[in-house]
Amino acid sequence: MKKYLIAGNWKMNFTSNEAISFVNQLILHLSELNLEQIDVLLCVPFTNLHPIKSFVNSNLVKIGAQNMHFEEKGAFTGEISPLMLLDAGCEYVILGHSERRQYFLENNDILSKKIISALSHNLVPIFCIGETLSQRQANLTFQVLESQLNVLETVPKEFLSNIILAYEPVWAIGTGLNASKEQIIEAHLWINDHVIDRFHVQLPILYGGSMNNDNAKDILECKMVSGGLIGGASLKILQFIDIINTAISLSQQG
């Protein structure tokens, strides 16, 4: 049976009351489902972590953050530390999302420190990689992915197996453009083979890039796709539930 991680990335959405309402609805739905092969995760804004902490049933839903600083404390105005995430009930943290790379200029040096810090605090990093449209059109996809994956060289070998990768073609995030099954399979197989060859470990690889309830089945059944990192559709309770149900159905098929 194939195991999936279905992770919602709320980005900068939902007030605390909206988040609590969503989580209550989600738990009500999930309590009726067979989640033996499914992990459900919500990566929410920092301001929602503590409000939903007491409402989350960790057997049904896990919570994570969308970013973190690599230091435990200090004069870093506006930042959130790994200790703060643990205090808020986080088990996961998204690192290296394309929006962090693009808007906040996060590079490999910064991401290396963040990944190592997350791992040393028993937080599971969901490390995002992916190419832009211009890079794909210039046939640079695999060079870009290799460059981004170079970060793993800095991670102590005993921690590597605790990382989750998320392949997110930047050109398919919130643009309405969708990667074809062939493109998704090609990228996931390349990433899997490269990580095994270079780092001698096999890691789960999520797909992110406008996954929704209409295309989830086609994407999740692709070889080497271990789940989804879902943006807009994770804000719509019925769509998110549909994706989870799709993952459940596929997991039961073997």
TORKOL-4160 file (C-alpha; in steps of 0.2 Angstrom, whole numbers, padded with zeros to 4 digits, m for minus):
254
<pt num="1" X="0000" Y="0000" Z="0000"/>
<pt num="2" X="0006" Y="0017" Z="m0005"/>
<pt num="3" X="0007" Y="0030" Z="0010"/>
<pt num="4" X="0003" Y="0048" Z="0006"/>
<pt num="5" X="0006" Y="0065" Z="0015"/>
<pt num="6" X="m0007" Y="0078" Z="0010"/>
<pt num="7" X="m0001" Y="0095" Z="0016"/>
<pt num="8" X="m0010" Y="0111" Z="0015"/>
<pt num="9" X="0000" Y="0127" Z="0013"/>
<pt num="10" X="m0012" Y="0141" Z="0018"/>
<pt num="11" X="0001" Y="0154" Z="0014"/>
<pt num="12" X="m0005" Y="0171" Z="0020"/>
<pt num="13" X="m0023" Y="0167" Z="0023"/>
<pt num="14" X="m0036" Y="0165" Z="0037"/>
<pt num="15" X="m0038" Y="0174" Z="0053"/>
<pt num="16" X="m0038" Y="0164" Z="0069"/>
<pt num="17" X="m0057" Y="0162" Z="0069"/>
<pt num="18" X="m0057" Y="0157" Z="0051"/>
<pt num="19" X="m0043" Y="0144" Z="0055"/>
<pt num="20" X="m0052" Y="0137" Z="0070"/>
<pt num="21" X="m0068" Y="0135" Z="0060"/>
<pt num="22" X="m0059" Y="0126" Z="0046"/>
<pt num="23" X="m0050" Y="0114" Z="0057"/>
<pt num="24" X="m0066" Y="0109" Z="0066"/>
<pt num="25" X="m0074" Y="0105" Z="0050"/>
<pt num="26" X="m0059" Y="0096" Z="0044"/>
<pt num="27" X="m0058" Y="0085" Z="0059"/>
<pt num="28" X="m0077" Y="0081" Z="0058"/>
<pt num="29" X="m0074" Y="0075" Z="0041"/>
<pt num="30" X="m0058" Y="0065" Z="0044"/>
<pt num="31" X="m0065" Y="0056" Z="0060"/>
<pt num="32" X="m0076" Y="0046" Z="0048"/>
<pt num="33" X="m0061" Y="0041" Z="0036"/>
<pt num="34" X="m0048" Y="0028" Z="0036"/>
<pt num="35" X="m0032" Y="0037" Z="0037"/>
<pt num="36" X="m0021" Y="0022" Z="0040"/>
<pt num="37" X="m0010" Y="0026" Z="0025"/>
<pt num="38" X="m0013" Y="0045" Z="0025"/>
<pt num="39" X="m0005" Y="0059" Z="0035"/>
<pt num="40" X="m0014" Y="0076" Z="0034"/>
<pt num="41" X="m0004" Y="0091" Z="0038"/>
<pt num="42" X="m0009" Y="0110" Z="0039"/>
<pt num="43" X="0005" Y="0122" Z="0037"/>
<pt num="44" X="m0003" Y="0139" Z="0043"/>
<pt num="45" X="0003" Y="0157" Z="0046"/>
<pt num="46" X="0012" Y="0159" Z="0063"/>
<pt num="47" X="m0003" Y="0168" Z="0070"/>
<pt num="48" X="m0014" Y="0153" Z="0068"/>
<pt num="49" X="m0003" Y="0140" Z="0076"/>
<pt num="50" X="m0007" Y="0143" Z="0094"/>
<pt num="51" X="m0026" Y="0146" Z="0091"/>
<pt num="52" X="m0028" Y="0129" Z="0082"/>
<pt num="53" X="m0016" Y="0119" Z="0093"/>
<pt num="54" X="m0029" Y="0115" Z="0106"/>
<pt num="55" X="m0042" Y="0110" Z="0092"/>
<pt num="56" X="m0030" Y="0099" Z="0082"/>
<pt num="57" X="m0031" Y="0080" Z="0085"/>
<pt num="58" X="m0014" Y="0074" Z="0081"/>
<pt num="59" X="m0020" Y="0057" Z="0076"/>
<pt num="60" X="m0030" Y="0066" Z="0062"/>
<pt num="61" X="m0021" Y="0082" Z="0058"/>
<pt num="62" X="m0004" Y="0088" Z="0061"/>
<pt num="63" X="0002" Y="0106" Z="0060"/>
<pt num="64" X="0017" Y="0114" Z="0053"/>
<pt num="65" X="0024" Y="0131" Z="0049"/>
<pt num="66" X="0028" Y="0140" Z="0033"/>
<pt num="67" X="0046" Y="0146" Z="0038"/>
<pt num="68" X="0057" Y="0148" Z="0052"/>
<pt num="69" X="0073" Y="0156" Z="0058"/>
<pt num="70" X="0088" Y="0145" Z="0061"/>
<pt num="71" X="0093" Y="0153" Z="0078"/>
<pt num="72" X="0084" Y="0148" Z="0094"/>
<pt num="73" X="0083" Y="0166" Z="0100"/>
<pt num="74" X="0091" Y="0183" Z="0098"/>
<pt num="75" X="0089" Y="0200" Z="0090"/>
<pt num="76" X="0080" Y="0195" Z="0074"/>
<pt num="77" X="0065" Y="0206" Z="0074"/>
<pt num="78" X="0050" Y="0198" Z="0065"/>
<pt num="79" X="0057" Y="0181" Z="0065"/>
<pt num="80" X="0051" Y="0165" Z="0073"/>
<pt num="81" X="0063" Y="0152" Z="0080"/>
<pt num="82" X="0062" Y="0132" Z="0080"/>
<pt num="83" X="0058" Y="0132" Z="0099"/>
<pt num="84" X="0043" Y="0144" Z="0096"/>
<pt num="85" X="0037" Y="0132" Z="0083"/>
<pt num="86" X="0038" Y="0117" Z="0094"/>
<pt num="87" X="0030" Y="0127" Z="0108"/>
<pt num="88" X="0015" Y="0130" Z="0096"/>
<pt num="89" X="0013" Y="0111" Z="0092"/>
<pt num="90" X="0022" Y="0110" Z="0075"/>
<pt num="91" X="0030" Y="0094" Z="0069"/>
<pt num="92" X="0034" Y="0101" Z="0051"/>
<pt num="93" X="0041" Y="0116" Z="0043"/>
<pt num="94" X="0041" Y="0121" Z="0025"/>
<pt num="95" X="0058" Y="0128" Z="0019"/>
<pt num="96" X="0064" Y="0135" Z="0003"/>
<pt num="97" X="0047" Y="0138" Z="m0005"/>
<pt num="98" X="0049" Y="0148" Z="m0021"/>
<pt num="99" X="0040" Y="0163" Z="m0014"/>
<pt num="100" X="0053" Y="0164" Z="0000"/>
<pt num="101" X="0067" Y="0162" Z="m0013"/>
<pt num="102" X="0059" Y="0175" Z="m0024"/>
<pt num="103" X="0053" Y="0188" Z="m0012"/>
<pt num="104" X="0064" Y="0186" Z="0002"/>
<pt num="105" X="0080" Y="0181" Z="m0007"/>
<pt num="106" X="0083" Y="0165" Z="0002"/>
<pt num="107" X="0098" Y="0156" Z="m0005"/>
<pt num="108" X="0107" Y="0139" Z="m0002"/>
<pt num="109" X="0117" Y="0146" Z="0013"/>
<pt num="110" X="0102" Y="0152" Z="0022"/>
<pt num="111" X="0092" Y="0136" Z="0018"/>
<pt num="112" X="0106" Y="0125" Z="0024"/>
<pt num="113" X="0106" Y="0133" Z="0041"/>
<pt num="114" X="0087" Y="0132" Z="0042"/>
<pt num="115" X="0086" Y="0114" Z="0037"/>
<pt num="116" X="0100" Y="0109" Z="0049"/>
<pt num="117" X="0092" Y="0119" Z="0063"/>
<pt num="118" X="0075" Y="0111" Z="0060"/>
<pt num="119" X="0082" Y="0093" Z="0060"/>
<pt num="120" X="0091" Y="0096" Z="0076"/>
<pt num="121" X="0075" Y="0102" Z="0084"/>
<pt num="122" X="0065" Y="0087" Z="0078"/>
<pt num="123" X="0055" Y="0097" Z="0066"/>
<pt num="124" X="0053" Y="0088" Z="0049"/>
<pt num="125" X="0058" Y="0100" Z="0035"/>
<pt num="126" X="0048" Y="0100" Z="0019"/>
<pt num="127" X="0061" Y="0106" Z="0007"/>
<pt num="128" X="0054" Y="0114" Z="m0009"/>
<pt num="129" X="0063" Y="0114" Z="m0025"/>
<pt num="130" X="0058" Y="0119" Z="m0043"/>
<pt num="131" X="0062" Y="0128" Z="m0059"/>
<pt num="132" X="0054" Y="0144" Z="m0066"/>
<pt num="133" X="0046" Y="0144" Z="m0083"/>
<pt num="134" X="0061" Y="0153" Z="m0092"/>
<pt num="135" X="0072" Y="0140" Z="m0084"/>
<pt num="136" X="0062" Y="0125" Z="m0091"/>
<pt num="137" X="0060" Y="0133" Z="m0108"/>
<pt num="138" X="0079" Y="0135" Z="m0108"/>
<pt num="139" X="0081" Y="0116" Z="m0104"/>
<pt num="140" X="0089" Y="0120" Z="m0087"/>
<pt num="141" X="0076" Y="0111" Z="m0076"/>
<pt num="142" X="0088" Y="0097" Z="m0070"/>
<pt num="143" X="0103" Y="0109" Z="m0068"/>
<pt num="144" X="0092" Y="0120" Z="m0057"/>
<pt num="145" X="0086" Y="0106" Z="m0047"/>
<pt num="146" X="0103" Y="0099" Z="m0044"/>
<pt num="147" X="0109" Y="0116" Z="m0038"/>
<pt num="148" X="0095" Y="0117" Z="m0026"/>
<pt num="149" X="0098" Y="0100" Z="m0020"/>
<pt num="150" X="0116" Y="0104" Z="m0016"/>
<pt num="151" X="0110" Y="0110" Z="0001"/>
<pt num="152" X="0109" Y="0092" Z="0006"/>
<pt num="153" X="0128" Y="0091" Z="0006"/>
<pt num="154" X="0128" Y="0101" Z="0021"/>
<pt num="155" X="0116" Y="0090" Z="0031"/>
<pt num="156" X="0124" Y="0077" Z="0043"/>
<pt num="157" X="0121" Y="0060" Z="0035"/>
<pt num="158" X="0111" Y="0054" Z="0050"/>
<pt num="159" X="0098" Y="0067" Z="0048"/>
<pt num="160" X="0096" Y="0066" Z="0029"/>
<pt num="161" X="0082" Y="0052" Z="0030"/>
<pt num="162" X="0071" Y="0064" Z="0040"/>
<pt num="163" X="0069" Y="0077" Z="0026"/>
<pt num="164" X="0054" Y="0077" Z="0014"/>
<pt num="165" X="0056" Y="0085" Z="m0003"/>
<pt num="166" X="0043" Y="0095" Z="m0013"/>
<pt num="167" X="0044" Y="0097" Z="m0031"/>
<pt num="168" X="0035" Y="0113" Z="m0036"/>
<pt num="169" X="0038" Y="0119" Z="m0054"/>
<pt num="170" X="0037" Y="0138" Z="m0050"/>
<pt num="171" X="0028" Y="0141" Z="m0067"/>
<pt num="172" X="0013" Y="0130" Z="m0061"/>
<pt num="173" X="0010" Y="0138" Z="m0044"/>
<pt num="174" X="m0005" Y="0149" Z="m0044"/>
<pt num="175" X="m0004" Y="0152" Z="m0062"/>
<pt num="176" X="m0017" Y="0141" Z="m0069"/>
<pt num="177" X="m0004" Y="0132" Z="m0079"/>
<pt num="178" X="m0002" Y="0113" Z="m0075"/>
<pt num="179" X="0013" Y="0101" Z="m0077"/>
<pt num="180" X="0008" Y="0086" Z="m0087"/>
<pt num="181" X="0009" Y="0069" Z="m0080"/>
<pt num="182" X="0024" Y="0066" Z="m0091"/>
<pt num="183" X="0033" Y="0081" Z="m0084"/>
<pt num="184" X="0029" Y="0077" Z="m0066"/>
<pt num="185" X="0035" Y="0059" Z="m0068"/>
<pt num="186" X="0051" Y="0064" Z="m0077"/>
<pt num="187" X="0055" Y="0077" Z="m0063"/>
<pt num="188" X="0051" Y="0065" Z="m0048"/>
<pt num="189" X="0061" Y="0051" Z="m0056"/>
<pt num="190" X="0076" Y="0062" Z="m0059"/>
<pt num="191" X="0075" Y="0069" Z="m0041"/>
<pt num="192" X="0073" Y="0052" Z="m0034"/>
<pt num="193" X="0088" Y="0044" Z="m0044"/>
<pt num="194" X="0099" Y="0060" Z="m0041"/>
<pt num="195" X="0096" Y="0059" Z="m0022"/>
<pt num="196" X="0099" Y="0041" Z="m0021"/>
<pt num="197" X="0115" Y="0042" Z="m0032"/>
<pt num="198" X="0122" Y="0057" Z="m0023"/>
<pt num="199" X="0116" Y="0055" Z="m0005"/>
<pt num="200" X="0113" Y="0037" Z="m0004"/>
<pt num="201" X="0095" Y="0040" Z="0003"/>
<pt num="202" X="0078" Y="0039" Z="m0004"/>
<pt num="203" X="0066" Y="0053" Z="0002"/>
<pt num="204" X="0048" Y="0056" Z="0000"/>
<pt num="205" X="0044" Y="0068" Z="m0014"/>
<pt num="206" X="0028" Y="0078" Z="m0014"/>
<pt num="207" X="0021" Y="0087" Z="m0029"/>
<pt num="208" X="0016" Y="0105" Z="m0027"/>
<pt num="209" X="0009" Y="0116" Z="m0042"/>
<pt num="210" X="m0009" Y="0120" Z="m0043"/>
<pt num="211" X="m0015" Y="0103" Z="m0036"/>
<pt num="212" X="m0034" Y="0102" Z="m0034"/>
<pt num="213" X="m0048" Y="0090" Z="m0033"/>
<pt num="214" X="m0049" Y="0089" Z="m0052"/>
<pt num="215" X="m0031" Y="0084" Z="m0055"/>
<pt num="216" X="m0026" Y="0076" Z="m0039"/>
<pt num="217" X="m0030" Y="0058" Z="m0045"/>
<pt num="218" X="m0019" Y="0060" Z="m0060"/>
<pt num="219" X="m0005" Y="0068" Z="m0050"/>
<pt num="220" X="m0005" Y="0056" Z="m0035"/>
<pt num="221" X="m0005" Y="0040" Z="m0045"/>
<pt num="222" X="0011" Y="0046" Z="m0054"/>
<pt num="223" X="0027" Y="0036" Z="m0050"/>
<pt num="224" X="0037" Y="0043" Z="m0035"/>
<pt num="225" X="0024" Y="0055" Z="m0030"/>
<pt num="226" X="0022" Y="0053" Z="m0011"/>
<pt num="227" X="0008" Y="0066" Z="m0009"/>
<pt num="228" X="0004" Y="0084" Z="m0012"/>
<pt num="229" X="0009" Y="0102" Z="m0005"/>
<pt num="230" X="m0007" Y="0110" Z="m0009"/>
<pt num="231" X="m0010" Y="0129" Z="m0009"/>
<pt num="232" X="m0027" Y="0137" Z="m0015"/>
<pt num="233" X="m0037" Y="0121" Z="m0014"/>
<pt num="234" X="m0031" Y="0118" Z="0004"/>
<pt num="235" X="m0041" Y="0134" Z="0009"/>
<pt num="236" X="m0058" Y="0126" Z="0002"/>
<pt num="237" X="m0064" Y="0113" Z="0014"/>
<pt num="238" X="m0073" Y="0102" Z="0002"/>
<pt num="239" X="m0059" Y="0102" Z="m0011"/>
<pt num="240" X="m0046" Y="0098" Z="0002"/>
<pt num="241" X="m0057" Y="0083" Z="0008"/>
<pt num="242" X="m0059" Y="0077" Z="m0010"/>
<pt num="243" X="m0040" Y="0077" Z="m0012"/>
<pt num="244" X="m0038" Y="0067" Z="0004"/>
<pt num="245" X="m0052" Y="0055" Z="m0001"/>
<pt num="246" X="m0043" Y="0053" Z="m0018"/>
<pt num="247" X="m0027" Y="0049" Z="m0009"/>
<pt num="248" X="m0036" Y="0036" Z="0002"/>
<pt num="249" X="m0043" Y="0027" Z="m0013"/>
<pt num="250" X="m0026" Y="0027" Z="m0022"/>
<pt num="251" X="m0017" Y="0020" Z="m0006"/>
<pt num="252" X="m0029" Y="0006" Z="m0005"/>
<pt num="253" X="m0026" Y="0001" Z="m0023"/>
<pt num="254" X="m0008" Y="m0004" Z="m0018"/>
